[in-house]
Amino acid sequence: MVDLDRLARERTDLSSEQIAHLHLLTADWTLLSDLSFSDLVMWLPTWNDAGFVAAAQVRPSTGPTVYPEDIVGMFAAKGRLREVERAFHSQRVVHNRMDPDSLLPVGTEAIPVHHGNRVVAVIARRSGLSPREAGELERTYRVIADLLFQMTADGQFPHQGMQDSSTPPRVGDGMLQVNAQGVVTFASPNARSAFRRMGVMSDLTGRLLEHEVRRLAARTGPVDEAIGVISSGRGAGSVDVEVGDVTVSMRSIPLITARVRSGALLLVRDVTDLRRGERALLTKDNTIREIHHRVKNNLQTVAALLRMQGRRLEDPSARAALDESVRRVSAIALVHETLSQTDADSVEFDRVADRLVAMVADLGDGVTVVRDGQIGTLPGSIASSLALVVAELLQNAYEHGLQAGDGGQITLAADRRGRRLQVSVIDDGAGLPPGFDPESHARLGLQIVQTLVRDDLKGSLSWEPGAQGRGTIATIDLVIPGR
């Protein structure tokens, strides 16, 4: 899919700062489209002055579209878009109305987009509505749309940092208009419903909105100063107003006429259920992290008890068996420790791998253990199994691949390409014994590895001689589960 950034860089001479301004505008121009009941297309002048290229488009949710097909990427040669060219060269909004008092375009209108001292784009506006008598709500929408389009032409819209909410209110959620003094001049039905849920039963029109919102917010506790700035329309931004169990998100967009603030558009949305869900998810995440933390602590306690028991044993084989158990428990504890430190159900596995490498390197005997390549982030569902498999293979390379006292090197190598992952444990020791068959090998460690790779990781495990017949390479090949 062709996007704005690519088209701007390949087809125009716009700077990075100018392109960033266009991104800021398109991030918020659904508001313009909905208020104007119009399809909007952003046309960029090409670098060679041959014409314009369509870099972005948006359809209104408040009316029918006139562009059912995607036209992004379309080129219009010079002379094809008369209104767009007039707006670009005159640096003024080009209207196309039946009479001066009409608020509904009868054709294409064009709005130049100013940034600095230059017109960097032109927005073509076209409505699918037929001329008719509009109600108060529709007329208010169109008046505010014309104000915002003029602000765009003057380089005063969008405001920096205006899109500071992941779930900003939209026009249909609820809309208020206040004058320069902060008095409500219009309130849509949905906006009145949102305030009614907060306890305002009377009409908001003619009342000072900041006073009403401060009075409501004070019921819950100290009033954030941002609430006053936003509700009065003095500044652009968003704020949540909490009254008891009800939460309403409020967004302010100052309206500027002749470079003087003439009022503000305020969008409101009842986000009570949304915020309740977010808090529930946060509580769930904290609970899961606490569970991982406690599991890690319990596993470390088990490992410590096994280690203490091992010191009391005189039989070398029994002590070695307990040491292997300690290592396996410690490997699983590493994964739970990592999961307890993150908000997501995923593990930055390179951190775990480094700890596993260090555990084997601490065994001494002149053995060097290194890691090569990045494994990256893995789902928690496979991280524990992979950690245990890697720990077993590293330990196997140390105990059986290298000759005791002769030193050597063990490498944990990773090759990740998208969801495909290969992890290899490579040693430069004596190599595989003649007739080695991992399927029939009696050692518990390799049996655990085979089972985990096959059943938990849904992957494969292969063994082969190292370079020039020296050493051994054990490779795990798997596909990382997708969400």
C-alpha positions as CSV (number, residue, x, y, z in Angstrom):
1,M,0.0,0.0,0.0
2,V,1.3,3.4,-1.0
3,D,1.4,5.8,1.9
4,L,1.8,9.5,2.5
5,D,5.4,9.4,3.6
6,R,6.6,7.4,0.6
7,L,4.7,9.5,-1.9
8,A,5.9,12.7,-0.4
9,R,9.6,11.6,-0.4
10,E,9.5,10.1,-3.9
11,R,7.2,12.5,-5.8
12,T,7.8,15.9,-4.1
13,D,10.5,18.2,-2.8
14,L,8.9,18.6,0.6
15,S,11.2,18.6,3.7
16,S,11.0,16.2,6.6
17,E,9.4,18.9,8.7
18,Q,6.8,19.7,6.1
19,I,5.9,16.0,5.7
20,A,5.6,15.7,9.5
21,H,3.1,18.5,9.4
22,L,1.0,16.7,6.8
23,H,1.1,13.6,9.0
24,L,-0.1,15.6,11.9
25,L,-3.0,16.9,9.7
26,T,-4.0,13.5,8.4
27,A,-4.0,12.1,11.9
28,D,-6.8,14.5,12.7
29,W,-8.6,15.2,9.5
30,T,-11.4,12.7,10.2
31,L,-12.7,15.6,12.3
32,L,-12.8,17.9,9.2
33,S,-14.4,15.2,7.1
34,D,-17.2,14.5,9.6
35,L,-17.9,18.1,10.3
36,S,-18.1,19.0,6.6
37,F,-20.0,15.9,5.5
38,S,-17.3,15.7,2.8
39,D,-14.7,13.4,1.3
40,L,-11.3,14.9,1.6
41,V,-8.3,14.2,-0.7
42,M,-4.8,15.6,0.0
43,W,-3.0,16.6,-3.2
44,L,0.7,17.2,-3.2
45,P,2.5,19.3,-5.9
46,T,5.1,17.1,-7.7
47,W,8.8,18.1,-7.6
48,N,8.9,18.9,-11.3
49,D,5.7,21.1,-11.3
50,A,4.0,18.6,-13.6
51,G,0.9,18.3,-11.6
52,F,-0.4,16.9,-8.3
53,V,-0.4,13.4,-6.7
54,A,-3.1,12.2,-4.3
55,A,-1.3,11.3,-1.1
56,A,-4.2,10.7,1.3
57,Q,-8.0,10.5,1.5
58,V,-10.7,10.2,4.1
59,R,-14.4,9.5,3.9
60,P,-17.0,11.0,6.2
61,S,-18.9,8.9,8.8
62,T,-21.7,11.5,8.8
63,G,-22.7,11.3,5.1
64,P,-22.3,9.4,1.8
65,T,-19.0,9.2,0.0
66,V,-18.3,10.4,-3.5
67,Y,-15.1,8.3,-3.8
68,P,-16.0,4.7,-3.3
69,E,-12.6,3.7,-4.8
70,D,-9.2,4.4,-3.3
71,I,-7.5,7.2,-5.3
72,V,-4.3,7.5,-3.2
73,G,-1.3,7.4,-5.6
74,M,-3.3,8.9,-8.5
75,F,-1.5,11.6,-10.6
76,A,-3.3,14.5,-12.0
77,A,-1.4,16.5,-14.7
78,K,-1.3,20.2,-14.7
79,G,-4.7,21.6,-15.8
80,R,-6.8,18.7,-14.6
81,L,-7.6,20.0,-11.1
82,R,-8.6,23.7,-11.6
83,E,-9.8,24.4,-8.1
84,V,-6.7,22.7,-6.6
85,E,-4.4,24.7,-8.8
86,R,-6.2,28.0,-8.0
87,A,-5.9,27.3,-4.3
88,F,-2.2,26.4,-4.6
89,H,-1.2,29.5,-6.5
90,S,-3.5,32.0,-4.8
91,Q,-2.8,30.5,-1.4
92,R,-6.5,31.1,-0.6
93,V,-9.5,28.8,0.0
94,V,-11.5,28.3,-3.2
95,H,-15.2,28.0,-2.5
96,N,-17.8,26.6,-4.9
97,R,-21.3,27.5,-3.5
98,M,-24.7,28.3,-5.0
99,D,-24.8,31.6,-3.1
100,P,-22.5,33.3,-0.5
101,D,-24.7,32.3,2.4
102,S,-24.8,28.6,1.5
103,L,-22.8,26.2,3.6
104,L,-22.9,23.3,1.2
105,P,-20.4,23.0,-1.7
106,V,-22.0,22.2,-5.1
107,G,-18.7,21.0,-6.5
108,T,-15.1,20.6,-5.4
109,E,-13.6,23.2,-3.0
110,A,-9.9,23.5,-2.4
111,I,-8.1,24.4,0.8
112,P,-4.4,25.2,0.7
113,V,-2.3,23.7,3.5
114,H,0.2,26.2,4.8
115,H,3.4,25.4,6.7
116,G,5.8,28.1,7.3
117,N,5.8,30.4,4.3
118,R,4.8,27.8,1.8
119,V,1.7,25.9,0.6
120,V,2.8,22.3,1.0
121,A,-0.5,20.6,-0.1
122,V,-4.1,21.3,-1.1
123,I,-7.1,19.5,0.3
124,A,-9.9,18.9,-2.1
125,R,-13.3,18.8,-0.4
126,R,-16.4,17.3,-2.1
127,S,-19.7,16.5,-0.4
128,G,-22.1,13.8,-1.4
129,L,-25.1,15.6,0.1
130,S,-27.7,17.2,-2.1
131,P,-28.7,20.8,-1.5
132,R,-31.5,21.0,1.1
133,E,-32.6,22.8,4.3
134,A,-30.2,21.8,7.1
135,G,-31.1,21.6,10.7
136,E,-29.3,23.4,13.6
137,L,-26.9,20.5,14.2
138,E,-25.9,20.2,10.6
139,R,-25.5,24.0,10.2
140,T,-23.3,24.2,13.3
141,Y,-21.1,21.3,11.9
142,R,-20.7,23.2,8.6
143,V,-19.9,26.5,10.2
144,I,-17.2,25.0,12.4
145,A,-15.8,23.0,9.4
146,D,-15.4,26.2,7.5
147,L,-13.6,27.8,10.4
148,L,-11.2,24.8,10.7
149,F,-10.6,24.8,6.9
150,Q,-9.7,28.5,7.1
151,M,-7.4,27.8,10.0
152,T,-5.7,25.1,7.9
153,A,-5.2,27.6,5.1
154,D,-3.7,30.0,7.6
155,G,-1.4,27.4,9.1
156,Q,-3.2,27.5,12.5
157,F,-4.6,23.9,12.3
158,P,-3.8,21.3,13.5
159,H,-2.4,22.3,16.8
160,Q,0.8,20.6,17.9
161,G,0.2,17.8,20.4
162,M,-3.5,17.9,19.8
163,Q,-3.8,14.2,19.2
164,D,-2.7,13.2,22.7
165,S,-5.3,10.5,23.4
166,S,-5.4,6.9,22.1
167,T,-9.2,7.1,22.0
168,P,-10.1,10.7,21.2
169,P,-13.8,11.7,21.0
170,R,-15.2,12.0,17.6
171,V,-17.9,14.4,16.3
172,G,-20.7,11.8,16.6
173,D,-19.8,11.1,20.3
174,G,-20.8,14.6,21.4
175,M,-20.0,18.2,20.5
176,L,-20.0,21.5,22.3
177,Q,-19.2,25.0,21.0
178,V,-18.2,27.8,23.4
179,N,-17.5,31.4,22.6
180,A,-14.4,33.4,23.5
181,Q,-15.7,33.8,27.1
182,G,-16.2,30.0,27.5
183,V,-20.0,30.2,27.4
184,V,-21.8,27.3,25.7
185,T,-23.4,28.4,22.4
186,F,-24.3,24.9,21.2
187,A,-24.5,21.4,22.7
188,S,-25.4,18.3,20.5
189,P,-27.8,15.7,21.9
190,N,-25.0,13.2,22.6
191,A,-23.0,15.9,24.5
192,R,-26.1,16.7,26.6
193,S,-26.5,13.0,27.4
194,A,-22.8,12.7,28.5
195,F,-23.2,15.6,30.9
196,R,-26.5,14.3,32.1
197,R,-24.8,11.1,33.1
198,M,-22.4,13.2,35.2
199,G,-25.3,14.9,36.9
200,V,-26.1,18.0,34.8
201,M,-29.8,17.8,34.2
202,S,-30.5,21.3,32.8
203,D,-29.6,22.7,29.4
204,L,-25.9,23.7,29.1
205,T,-26.5,26.4,26.5
206,G,-25.7,29.9,27.9
207,R,-23.7,28.5,30.8
208,L,-20.0,28.9,31.6
209,L,-18.7,25.4,30.8
210,E,-15.5,25.7,32.9
211,H,-17.6,26.5,36.0
212,E,-19.9,23.5,35.3
213,V,-17.0,21.0,34.7
214,R,-15.0,22.2,37.7
215,R,-18.1,21.8,39.9
216,L,-18.6,18.3,38.7
217,A,-14.9,17.3,39.0
218,A,-14.7,18.7,42.6
219,R,-17.1,16.0,43.7
220,T,-14.4,13.4,43.2
221,G,-11.4,15.3,44.6
222,P,-8.9,18.1,43.8
223,V,-9.5,19.6,40.3
224,D,-6.7,19.3,37.9
225,E,-5.8,22.7,36.3
226,A,-5.9,21.0,32.9
227,I,-9.6,20.6,33.3
228,G,-10.1,24.3,33.5
229,V,-7.9,25.0,30.4
230,I,-9.6,22.4,28.3
231,S,-13.2,23.1,29.3
232,S,-12.8,26.8,28.8
233,G,-11.3,26.3,25.3
234,R,-8.2,28.3,26.2
235,G,-5.9,25.5,25.1
236,A,-5.8,22.4,22.8
237,G,-5.7,19.0,24.3
238,S,-7.7,16.2,26.1
239,V,-8.6,15.5,29.7
240,D,-10.8,12.9,31.5
241,V,-13.4,14.2,33.9
242,E,-14.4,11.7,36.5
243,V,-17.6,12.1,38.5
244,G,-18.3,9.2,40.7
245,D,-18.3,6.1,38.5
246,V,-18.7,8.1,35.3
247,T,-15.8,9.1,33.2
248,V,-16.2,11.5,30.3
249,S,-13.3,12.3,27.9
250,M,-13.2,15.9,26.8
251,R,-11.1,17.3,23.9
252,S,-10.7,21.0,23.2
253,I,-9.9,22.6,19.8
254,P,-9.5,26.4,19.9
255,L,-11.2,28.2,17.0
256,I,-9.3,31.1,15.6
257,T,-10.7,33.9,13.4
258,A,-8.4,36.6,12.0
259,R,-5.7,35.3,14.3
260,V,-7.8,35.9,17.4
261,R,-9.4,33.1,19.5
262,S,-13.1,33.3,18.9
263,G,-14.1,30.2,20.9
264,A,-13.6,26.5,20.9
265,L,-14.9,23.2,19.7
266,L,-15.2,20.6,22.4
267,L,-15.7,16.9,21.7
268,V,-17.0,14.7,24.5
269,R,-17.3,11.0,24.9
270,D,-18.6,8.8,27.7
271,V,-15.6,6.4,28.2
272,T,-16.8,4.9,31.5
273,D,-16.8,1.3,30.2
274,L,-13.6,1.8,28.3
275,R,-11.7,3.1,31.4
276,R,-13.2,0.4,33.5
277,G,-11.9,-2.2,31.1
278,E,-8.5,-0.6,31.0
279,R,-8.3,-0.7,34.8
280,A,-9.4,-4.3,34.8
281,L,-6.6,-5.1,32.3
282,L,-4.1,-3.2,34.4
283,T,-5.2,-5.2,37.5
284,K,-5.0,-8.4,35.5
285,D,-1.5,-7.5,34.2
286,N,-0.3,-6.7,37.7
287,T,-1.7,-10.0,39.0
288,I,0.0,-12.0,36.3
289,R,3.3,-10.3,37.0
290,E,2.9,-11.0,40.7
291,I,2.2,-14.7,40.0
292,H,5.3,-14.9,37.8
293,H,7.3,-13.3,40.6
294,R,6.0,-15.7,43.2
295,V,6.6,-18.7,40.9
296,K,10.2,-17.5,40.3
297,N,10.7,-17.2,44.1
298,N,9.3,-20.7,44.7
299,L,11.4,-22.2,42.0
300,Q,14.5,-20.5,43.4
301,T,13.6,-21.9,46.8
302,V,13.3,-25.4,45.3
303,A,16.7,-25.0,43.6
304,A,18.3,-23.9,46.8
305,L,16.9,-26.9,48.7
306,L,18.1,-29.3,46.0
307,R,21.5,-27.6,46.1
308,M,21.6,-28.0,49.9
309,Q,20.6,-31.7,49.6
310,G,23.3,-32.3,47.0
311,R,26.0,-31.1,49.3
312,R,25.0,-33.8,51.8
313,L,25.2,-36.6,49.3
314,E,28.4,-38.6,49.0
315,D,27.4,-40.6,45.9
316,P,28.9,-38.6,42.9
317,S,26.2,-39.8,40.5
318,A,23.4,-38.8,42.9
319,R,25.0,-35.4,43.4
320,A,25.3,-35.0,39.6
321,A,21.6,-35.8,39.2
322,L,20.6,-33.2,41.7
323,D,22.9,-30.6,40.1
324,E,21.1,-31.3,36.8
325,S,17.7,-30.8,38.5
326,V,19.0,-27.5,40.0
327,R,20.0,-26.3,36.6
328,R,16.7,-27.1,35.0
329,V,14.7,-25.5,37.8
330,S,16.9,-22.4,37.6
331,A,16.4,-22.1,33.8
332,I,12.6,-22.1,34.2
333,A,12.9,-19.5,37.0
334,L,14.9,-17.2,34.7
335,V,11.9,-17.1,32.3
336,H,9.4,-16.3,35.1
337,E,11.7,-13.6,36.5
338,T,11.8,-12.0,33.1
339,L,8.0,-12.2,32.7
340,S,7.5,-10.7,36.2
341,Q,9.4,-7.6,34.9
342,T,7.3,-6.9,31.8
343,D,3.7,-5.7,31.1
344,A,3.3,-8.1,28.1
345,D,3.0,-11.8,27.9
346,S,6.3,-12.0,26.0
347,V,9.9,-12.4,26.9
348,E,13.0,-10.6,25.7
349,F,14.7,-13.9,25.3
350,D,18.2,-12.6,24.7
351,R,18.3,-11.6,28.3
352,V,17.4,-15.1,29.3
353,A,20.0,-16.5,26.9
354,D,22.7,-14.4,28.3
355,R,21.9,-15.7,31.8
356,L,22.0,-19.3,30.6
357,V,25.3,-18.7,28.9
358,A,26.7,-17.2,32.1
359,M,25.5,-20.2,34.1
360,V,27.6,-22.6,31.9
361,A,30.5,-20.2,31.7
362,D,30.7,-20.2,35.5
363,L,31.5,-23.9,35.5
364,G,35.1,-23.0,34.7
365,D,37.7,-25.4,33.3
366,G,38.8,-22.9,30.7
367,V,35.6,-23.1,28.7
368,T,34.5,-20.0,26.8
369,V,30.8,-19.6,26.2
370,V,29.5,-16.9,23.8
371,R,26.3,-15.9,22.1
372,D,26.0,-14.9,18.4
373,G,22.9,-13.4,16.9
374,Q,19.6,-12.1,18.3
375,I,16.6,-14.2,19.3
376,G,14.4,-11.3,20.2
377,T,11.0,-11.3,21.8
378,L,9.2,-14.6,22.2
379,P,5.7,-15.4,23.5
380,G,5.7,-16.6,27.1
381,S,4.0,-19.8,26.0
382,I,7.2,-21.1,24.5
383,A,9.9,-19.2,26.4
384,S,10.1,-21.6,29.3
385,S,10.4,-24.6,27.1
386,L,13.0,-23.0,24.9
387,A,15.0,-21.9,27.9
388,L,15.0,-25.4,29.3
389,V,16.1,-26.9,25.9
390,V,18.9,-24.3,25.5
391,A,20.1,-25.0,29.1
392,E,20.2,-28.7,28.4
393,L,22.1,-28.4,25.1
394,L,24.6,-26.0,26.6
395,Q,25.2,-28.3,29.6
396,N,25.4,-31.3,27.2
397,A,28.0,-29.5,25.1
398,Y,30.0,-28.7,28.2
399,E,29.9,-32.2,29.8
400,H,30.1,-34.4,26.7
401,G,31.3,-32.2,23.8
402,L,34.5,-30.9,25.4
403,Q,37.2,-32.9,27.0
404,A,37.5,-32.3,30.7
405,G,40.3,-29.9,31.5
406,D,41.1,-29.2,27.8
407,G,39.0,-26.0,27.6
408,G,37.3,-25.0,24.4
409,Q,34.5,-22.8,23.1
410,I,30.7,-23.2,23.1
411,T,28.6,-20.9,20.9
412,L,24.9,-20.2,21.3
413,A,24.0,-19.0,17.8
414,A,20.6,-17.6,16.7
415,D,19.2,-16.8,13.2
416,R,15.7,-15.2,13.2
417,R,13.9,-14.3,10.1
418,G,10.3,-13.1,10.8
419,R,8.6,-15.9,12.7
420,R,11.2,-18.5,11.7
421,L,13.8,-19.2,14.3
422,Q,16.9,-21.4,14.4
423,V,18.9,-21.7,17.6
424,S,22.2,-23.7,17.5
425,V,24.6,-24.8,20.2
426,I,28.0,-25.4,18.7
427,D,31.1,-26.8,20.4
428,D,34.6,-27.4,19.1
429,G,35.1,-30.6,21.1
430,A,35.6,-34.2,20.1
431,G,32.4,-34.5,18.1
432,L,29.6,-37.0,18.0
433,P,30.3,-40.6,19.0
434,P,30.1,-43.2,16.2
435,G,26.5,-44.4,15.6
436,F,25.0,-41.6,17.7
437,D,21.2,-41.7,17.6
438,P,19.5,-39.0,19.7
439,E,16.1,-40.8,19.5
440,S,17.4,-43.9,21.3
441,H,19.9,-42.1,23.6
442,A,19.2,-43.1,27.1
443,R,20.2,-39.8,28.9
444,L,17.4,-38.0,30.6
445,G,18.5,-34.6,29.5
446,L,18.3,-35.4,25.8
447,Q,15.0,-37.2,26.3
448,I,13.6,-33.9,27.9
449,V,15.0,-31.9,25.0
450,Q,13.4,-34.2,22.3
451,T,10.0,-34.1,24.1
452,L,10.0,-30.3,24.6
453,V,11.1,-29.5,21.0
454,R,8.5,-31.9,19.5
455,D,5.5,-31.3,21.8
456,D,5.9,-27.8,23.2
457,L,7.9,-25.9,20.5
458,K,6.4,-27.8,17.6
459,G,9.8,-27.8,16.0
460,S,12.7,-30.1,15.1
461,L,16.1,-30.9,16.5
462,S,19.0,-32.0,14.4
463,W,22.6,-33.0,15.1
464,E,25.6,-32.7,12.8
465,P,29.4,-32.6,12.9
466,G,31.0,-29.2,13.2
467,A,33.3,-27.6,10.6
468,Q,36.0,-29.9,9.3
469,G,34.5,-32.7,11.3
470,R,35.4,-31.1,14.6
471,G,32.8,-30.5,17.3
472,T,29.1,-30.8,17.3
473,I,26.2,-28.6,16.1
474,A,22.8,-29.1,17.7
475,T,20.1,-27.0,15.9
476,I,16.5,-26.3,17.0
477,D,14.3,-25.2,14.1
478,L,10.9,-23.7,15.0
479,V,8.1,-21.3,13.9
480,I,7.3,-18.7,16.5
481,P,3.5,-18.8,17.2
482,G,1.6,-15.8,15.9
483,R,-1.1,-13.9,17.7
